[in-house]
Amino acid sequence: MQLKYRVLLSFLVIVLGYKLMITAFRWMNLASDAALYGGIVVLVVTVVGVLTAVRSLWRRT
């Protein structure tokens, strides 16, 4: 894969991860326990998913 596509896909993954993290923090700020736990789950899945996606993009030769 060419360098410009790797950079573009990495940027796209990071922006989508940022959007999901904003949503997770908004849920965690609600008064409900379910929203808090849902926000924590989304936050953890987002961090792991973004790191895995970016790592797999740059690891392939």
N, CA, C and O atoms as a MOPAC input file, in Angstrom:
PM7 MOZYME 1SCF
protein

 N      0.85400 1    -1.16800 1     0.00000 1
 C      0.00000 1     0.00000 1     0.00000 1
 C      0.90500 1     1.23700 1     0.00000 1
 O      1.92500 1     1.27400 1     0.68900 1
 N      0.52200 1     2.22700 1    -0.76800 1
 C      1.32700 1     3.44100 1    -0.86700 1
 C      1.23500 1     4.25800 1     0.40900 1
 O      0.27300 1     4.15500 1     1.17000 1
 N      2.25500 1     5.06900 1     0.62300 1
 C      2.36000 1     5.86400 1     1.83800 1
 C      1.19000 1     6.83300 1     1.98900 1
 O      0.66400 1     6.99800 1     3.08900 1
 N      0.78000 1     7.47500 1     0.89400 1
 C     -0.30200 1     8.46500 1     1.01700 1
 C     -1.62600 1     7.80700 1     1.42700 1
 O     -2.43000 1     8.42200 1     2.12700 1
 N     -1.85400 1     6.55900 1     0.99500 1
 C     -3.06900 1     5.86700 1     1.39400 1
 C     -3.01000 1     5.44100 1     2.85700 1
 O     -4.02200 1     5.46400 1     3.55900 1
 N     -1.83100 1     5.05400 1     3.30800 1
 C     -1.67800 1     4.70500 1     4.71600 1
 C     -1.92700 1     5.90800 1     5.60800 1
 O     -2.60500 1     5.80300 1     6.62900 1
 N     -1.37800 1     7.04800 1     5.22100 1
 C     -1.57700 1     8.26700 1     6.00100 1
 C     -3.05200 1     8.66000 1     5.98700 1
 O     -3.60400 1     9.01900 1     7.02600 1
 N     -3.68500 1     8.59700 1     4.83700 1
 C     -5.09900 1     8.95600 1     4.71500 1
 C     -5.98400 1     8.02000 1     5.53900 1
 O     -6.87800 1     8.48300 1     6.24600 1
 N     -5.74700 1     6.71900 1     5.45600 1
 C     -6.54300 1     5.77500 1     6.23000 1
 C     -6.28600 1     5.90900 1     7.72700 1
 O     -7.20700 1     5.76600 1     8.53100 1
 N     -5.04500 1     6.18300 1     8.10400 1
 C     -4.73700 1     6.40300 1     9.51900 1
 C     -5.46800 1     7.62800 1    10.03700 1
 O     -6.02900 1     7.60400 1    11.13300 1
 N     -5.46400 1     8.69300 1     9.25600 1
 C     -6.16900 1     9.90900 1     9.64500 1
 C     -7.66600 1     9.64800 1     9.78700 1
 O     -8.29200 1    10.13300 1    10.73000 1
 N     -8.23500 1     8.89700 1     8.87100 1
 C     -9.65800 1     8.57000 1     8.92000 1
 C     -9.99500 1     7.75000 1    10.16400 1
 O    -10.99400 1     8.01600 1    10.83100 1
 N     -9.17600 1     6.76800 1    10.47200 1
 C     -9.40600 1     5.93300 1    11.65900 1
 C     -9.30300 1     6.78100 1    12.93000 1
 O    -10.10600 1     6.62400 1    13.85000 1
 N     -8.32300 1     7.67000 1    12.97900 1
 C     -8.13700 1     8.50400 1    14.16600 1
 C     -9.29100 1     9.48000 1    14.33600 1
 O     -9.73900 1     9.70600 1    15.46000 1
 N     -9.77800 1    10.05800 1    13.26000 1
 C    -10.91600 1    10.98400 1    13.35300 1
 C    -12.17800 1    10.25300 1    13.80100 1
 O    -12.93000 1    10.76900 1    14.62800 1
 N    -12.41800 1     9.06100 1    13.26500 1
 C    -13.58500 1     8.28800 1    13.69000 1
 C    -13.45800 1     7.86100 1    15.15500 1
 O    -14.44400 1     7.85200 1    15.89200 1
 N    -12.25300 1     7.51200 1    15.56500 1
 C    -12.02000 1     7.18600 1    16.97100 1
 C    -12.25500 1     8.37800 1    17.87500 1
 O    -12.80000 1     8.23400 1    18.96900 1
 N    -11.84500 1     9.55900 1    17.42400 1
 C    -12.07900 1    10.78100 1    18.19100 1
 C    -13.57400 1    11.03300 1    18.36500 1
 O    -14.02500 1    11.39200 1    19.45200 1
 N    -14.33700 1    10.84300 1    17.29300 1
 C    -15.78600 1    11.03000 1    17.35200 1
 C    -16.42300 1    10.03600 1    18.32900 1
 O    -17.31000 1    10.40500 1    19.09900 1
 N    -15.98200 1     8.79800 1    18.29800 1
 C    -16.51200 1     7.80000 1    19.22800 1
 C    -16.12900 1     8.12700 1    20.67100 1
 O    -16.91600 1     7.89500 1    21.58900 1
 N    -14.92900 1     8.66100 1    20.87400 1
 C    -14.51500 1     9.02000 1    22.23300 1
 C    -15.33900 1    10.19400 1    22.76200 1
 O    -15.68200 1    10.22000 1    23.94400 1
 N    -15.65700 1    11.15700 1    21.91300 1
 C    -16.51300 1    12.27400 1    22.32800 1
 C    -17.88600 1    11.75000 1    22.74300 1
 O    -18.44400 1    12.18300 1    23.75200 1
 N    -18.42300 1    10.82000 1    21.96400 1
 C    -19.71900 1    10.22500 1    22.29500 1
 C    -19.63700 1     9.46300 1    23.62300 1
 O    -20.54500 1     9.55400 1    24.44900 1
 N    -18.55300 1     8.71700 1    23.82600 1
 C    -18.39900 1     7.95600 1    25.06900 1
 C    -18.30900 1     8.88600 1    26.27700 1
 O    -18.91600 1     8.61500 1    27.31300 1
 N    -17.55800 1     9.97500 1    26.15300 1
 C    -17.45700 1    10.91400 1    27.27000 1
 C    -18.79500 1    11.61400 1    27.53900 1
 O    -19.11600 1    11.92200 1    28.68700 1
 N    -19.56500 1    11.86100 1    26.49300 1
 C    -20.89300 1    12.45200 1    26.67400 1
 C    -21.80000 1    11.48100 1    27.42500 1
 O    -22.54600 1    11.89100 1    28.31400 1
 N    -21.74000 1    10.20000 1    27.07200 1
 C    -22.54100 1     9.20200 1    27.77600 1
 C    -22.10800 1     9.08000 1    29.22600 1
 O    -22.94500 1     8.91800 1    30.11400 1
 N    -20.80600 1     9.15600 1    29.47100 1
 C    -20.31100 1     9.01900 1    30.83900 1
 C    -20.72500 1    10.20000 1    31.71100 1
 O    -20.72200 1    10.08600 1    32.93700 1
 N    -21.07500 1    11.31400 1    31.11400 1
 C    -21.48200 1    12.49900 1    31.85500 1
 C    -22.96600 1    12.47800 1    32.22000 1
 O    -23.42400 1    13.34200 1    32.96800 1
 N    -23.72100 1    11.51300 1    31.70800 1
 C    -25.14100 1    11.41000 1    32.03500 1
 C    -25.31500 1    10.83000 1    33.43900 1
 O    -24.38600 1    10.25200 1    34.00100 1
 N    -26.51100 1    10.99100 1    33.99400 1
 C    -26.77200 1    10.57500 1    35.36800 1
 C    -27.00900 1     9.07100 1    35.52100 1
 O    -26.96300 1     8.55500 1    36.63800 1
 N    -27.25300 1     8.37900 1    34.44700 1
 C    -27.59600 1     6.96000 1    34.50500 1
 C    -26.34600 1     6.07800 1    34.67000 1
 O    -25.29200 1     6.35300 1    34.09600 1
 N    -26.49600 1     5.01800 1    35.46600 1
 C    -25.39700 1     4.06100 1    35.60900 1
 C    -25.14800 1     3.30700 1    34.30500 1
 O    -24.00300 1     3.02800 1    33.94700 1
 N    -26.22700 1     2.98200 1    33.60200 1
 C    -26.08700 1     2.26600 1    32.33300 1
 C    -25.32700 1     3.11200 1    31.31400 1
 O    -24.51100 1     2.59000 1    30.55400 1
 N    -25.59400 1     4.41300 1    31.30000 1
 C    -24.87700 1     5.29800 1    30.38500 1
 C    -23.39800 1     5.37900 1    30.75700 1
 O    -22.53800 1     5.42400 1    29.87700 1
 N    -23.10200 1     5.39700 1    32.04400 1
 C    -21.70600 1     5.41500 1    32.49800 1
 C    -20.97000 1     4.15900 1    32.04400 1
 O    -19.88200 1     4.24100 1    31.47300 1
 N    -21.56600 1     3.00200 1    32.29900 1
 C    -20.91700 1     1.74900 1    31.91500 1
 C    -20.83500 1     1.60000 1    30.39700 1
 O    -19.84500 1     1.09100 1    29.87000 1
 N    -21.86700 1     2.04000 1    29.70600 1
 C    -21.82900 1     2.01900 1    28.24100 1
 C    -20.72900 1     2.91400 1    27.69600 1
 O    -20.04400 1     2.55200 1    26.73900 1
 N    -20.56000 1     4.07800 1    28.30100 1
 C    -19.49800 1     4.98900 1    27.88400 1
 C    -18.12400 1     4.40200 1    28.12000 1
 O    -17.22800 1     4.55900 1    27.29200 1
 N    -17.95100 1     3.72600 1    29.24700 1
 C    -16.65900 1     3.08800 1    29.54100 1
 C    -16.36200 1     1.99000 1    28.52800 1
 O    -15.23400 1     1.87000 1    28.04900 1
 N    -17.37200 1     1.19000 1    28.20300 1
 C    -17.18100 1     0.10700 1    27.22900 1
 C    -16.82800 1     0.68000 1    25.86100 1
 O    -15.90400 1     0.19900 1    25.20600 1
 N    -17.55500 1     1.69900 1    25.43000 1
 C    -17.27600 1     2.31700 1    24.12600 1
 C    -15.87700 1     2.93500 1    24.12000 1
 O    -15.16300 1     2.84500 1    23.12100 1
 N    -15.49000 1     3.54900 1    25.20800 1
 C    -14.16900 1     4.15900 1    25.29800 1
 C    -13.05300 1     3.11700 1    25.18600 1
 O    -12.08700 1     3.31400 1    24.45000 1
 N    -13.18800 1     2.02300 1    25.91000 1
 C    -12.16300 1     0.97700 1    25.86700 1
 C    -12.10200 1     0.32500 1    24.48700 1
 O    -11.01700 1     0.10300 1    23.95000 1
 N    -13.26600 1     0.02000 1    23.91500 1
 C    -13.30300 1    -0.60000 1    22.59000 1
 C    -12.72100 1     0.34300 1    21.54200 1
 O    -12.02400 1    -0.10300 1    20.63100 1
 N    -12.99800 1     1.63400 1    21.66000 1
 C    -12.46800 1     2.60700 1    20.71200 1
 C    -10.95200 1     2.69700 1    20.79000 1
 O    -10.27400 1     2.68900 1    19.76200 1
 N    -10.42100 1     2.78200 1    21.98900 1
 C     -8.96000 1     2.88900 1    22.14000 1
 C     -8.27900 1     1.65300 1    21.57900 1
 O     -7.31800 1     1.76400 1    20.81800 1
 N     -8.76600 1     0.48300 1    21.94400 1
 C     -8.16500 1    -0.76300 1    21.46000 1
 C     -8.33300 1    -0.88000 1    19.94300 1
 O     -7.39800 1    -1.27200 1    19.24500 1
 N     -9.50700 1    -0.54600 1    19.43800 1
 C     -9.76200 1    -0.64700 1    18.00300 1
 C     -8.91700 1     0.29700 1    17.17400 1
 O     -8.39000 1    -0.09300 1    16.13200 1
 N     -8.78100 1     1.53700 1    17.62700 1
 C     -7.97400 1     2.50900 1    16.88100 1
 C     -6.50400 1     2.09600 1    16.88900 1
 O     -5.84100 1     2.13300 1    15.85200 1
 N     -6.00200 1     1.70700 1    18.04100 1
 C     -4.59900 1     1.28300 1    18.10300 1
 C     -4.34300 1     0.06000 1    17.22800 1
 O     -3.32200 1    -0.01300 1    16.54500 1
 N     -5.25800 1    -0.89000 1    17.24700 1
 C     -5.10300 1    -2.09700 1    16.43500 1
 C     -5.17900 1    -1.77600 1    14.94300 1
 O     -4.39100 1    -2.29500 1    14.15300 1
 N     -6.12600 1    -0.92100 1    14.55900 1
 C     -6.28100 1    -0.57600 1    13.14400 1
 C     -5.06200 1     0.17000 1    12.61400 1
 O     -4.56900 1    -0.14000 1    11.53000 1
 N     -4.57700 1     1.14300 1    13.36600 1
 C     -3.41700 1     1.90900 1    12.90500 1
 C     -2.17400 1     1.01800 1    12.86800 1
 O     -1.36400 1     1.10800 1    11.94600 1
 N     -2.03600 1     0.17100 1    13.86500 1
 C     -0.88100 1    -0.73500 1    13.89100 1
 C     -0.91300 1    -1.68900 1    12.69900 1
 O      0.12100 1    -1.93800 1    12.07900 1
 N     -2.09400 1    -2.22500 1    12.37400 1
 C     -2.18000 1    -3.15600 1    11.25500 1
 C     -1.97600 1    -2.45300 1     9.91200 1
 O     -1.45700 1    -3.05100 1     8.96900 1
 N     -2.38200 1    -1.18400 1     9.82500 1
 C     -2.13800 1    -0.42900 1     8.59100 1
 C     -0.64900 1    -0.23300 1     8.34300 1
 O     -0.18100 1    -0.38700 1     7.21500 1
 N      0.08000 1     0.09900 1     9.36600 1
 C      1.49100 1     0.42500 1     9.20700 1
 C      2.39400 1    -0.79700 1     9.29000 1
 O      3.56500 1    -0.72100 1     8.91800 1
 N      1.87800 1    -1.90500 1     9.76400 1
 C      2.69600 1    -3.09300 1     9.89800 1
 C      2.85100 1    -3.84000 1     8.57500 1
 O      3.87700 1    -4.47400 1     8.32900 1
 N      1.84600 1    -3.76300 1     7.74400 1
 C      1.89300 1    -4.46200 1     6.44400 1
 C      2.89500 1    -3.78800 1     5.52700 1
 O      3.02000 1    -2.56400 1     5.51200 1
 N      3.60100 1    -4.59500 1     4.77100 1
 C      4.60200 1    -4.02700 1     3.85400 1
 C      4.15000 1    -4.12200 1     2.42600 1
 O      4.86700 1    -3.69400 1     1.52200 1

